[in-house]
Amino acid sequence: MPTSPFLNKNLIILIACQGLFLTNNVTFIAINGLVGLGLTPVAWMATLPVMGYVVGSALSTSLVSKAQSRYGRRRSFQLGLVVAFFSSLICAYAAWSKNFWLLTAGTLVAGFYSANAQLYRFAAAELTSEEHKEKAISWVLAGGIMGAVLGPNLASWTKNLFPVPFVGAYISLTLVAITGVVLMQFIHFPAEASNPSGAQTQRSIKDIIAQPIFIVSAICAALGYGIMNLLMAATPLAMEVCGHPFSSTALVLEFHVISMFAPGFFTGSLIKRFGKVKIMVTGLLLNALCVAIALSGEDLSHFIAALICLGVGWNFLFTGATSMAMSTYRPEEKNKAQAAINFFVFSTMALTSFGSGALVTTQGWSLLNAWSLILLVIIGLSLLFLIFRLKYKD
């Protein structure tokens, strides 16, 4: 593949690492709720292992920020992959020994990897020229297509590899982690990414997050991810309750994650042409369409169509919010600013991960979707504030 100031060797490898991250992520989401449901003493606790993953991510944001500052991008990213290797082994043993709380602890540890890998999108902007940063962010996110295809199928292929269901899926994720460590060794990150200068000019994190544009971008990124996570984490449980086989669940998740990341190949170009706000509003409308479809029925076609809309809507909201947030901090402030954004994202995901299991098992799929409308209204109000009060045009 020919290289250019935009699509260079470093960026291509980072795209592949994003694919490996999503392979881990999607496999976890596809199986953790089901494994948890088989082990938990009460059904509404089934998604606690999913929640553990994002709680661990939220708790790790500060540690990851420090690791990024001390060791630089590459070493910190590789440390995250090493943690992914050992956490997968913990989860495999927990499933084998039928230990629900050890499974939850294993996913909590895995959150450190997630907190690291969520910075790939920011690192992408450092690997290309200034005018291509939106495209770099969206193309790295597009690398998740590999996880969209590999993750659900990996879970399905390895489900019965061992006598205990899904132990093989966790074991296979150790190989994914090792591959990531090797690939990351070949990426050269700019020196300033790991050794920022001008520390005396840095603002406090309080000053950074107090900026209205930062607040709006954080709301859209966190709640956009929250809605997606609320519905996606509940999908395997909802489909099982509706009598759909796991092969159908894997198919729905495959369509969903492809729709999350395939738009990345052109979202950056759309942002450059139409502006961040219009793309984010489009993402909001697609999320609303997802809820409308989900409320209209529970056939396989309804699940597929709803989660495709959910995926594309998430991509537009999250990519736009990430690009917007990058205008609110200086290069030397990036570690703490990015950690703050990811903390808000992971905290919201933690609540929705737990809420998805509790709501879908007690209230049902339809009421779960209805509750998500509250988050959509908050995003809509924040975008209206951005447009009419802040007069944001970009």
Order of alpha helices (4+ residues) and beta strands (2+ residues): alpha-alpha-alpha-alpha-alpha-alpha-alpha-alpha-alpha-alpha-alpha-alpha-alpha-alpha-alpha-alpha
